[in-house]
């Protein structure tokens, strides 16, 4: 397994709009992408700070998913939502899964 942590800032006034983003992302997902889990969370003390934690079967599957042309059309809507609600570009941290409990 392989995981990625994405951190971002939400523009003030848009803190409650993350579910709309996840709906767009889910609509673009393909059944054989290797995606196992997606967790979207916001900081309780600072709701303009948000994180997405995704877990994949493997890094290879995750990288292939990034370039999957079947997702391109669906990602247009998700990118539009991101441009609207994100305050700057997200930061990505690639993670090796060492334990699942």
Steps between C-alpha positions, in 0.01 A plus 500: 500500500593862446348823632508873445418787733381819334476820703334817387348826615137583438405856415305670779130459439548169316571276801178299456556420133733202522214250454433655159864439405486137610181445299682626190804284569286192563316552172832490311624182669544181300427159655847357430704802613658331800349756740407326825404783737457876499475704820420870487545687829508857629686643797248553784682810623562644152240386243691678222762225538405170333664167425428212266646158574482247216606135509575297187580139422844617384690809393504365144118489494482851646738641238313326218177651635651850478533459123183299434321672209166357619517741796581813298147619432385441858798682643401821320218553752721405796775741391242778465386440859863495619572831325194648666559381858876440541718784623816407309632170368477183712810333641559127444687256723562148364485231769601137531242302695678303772201389708125460462309417815 
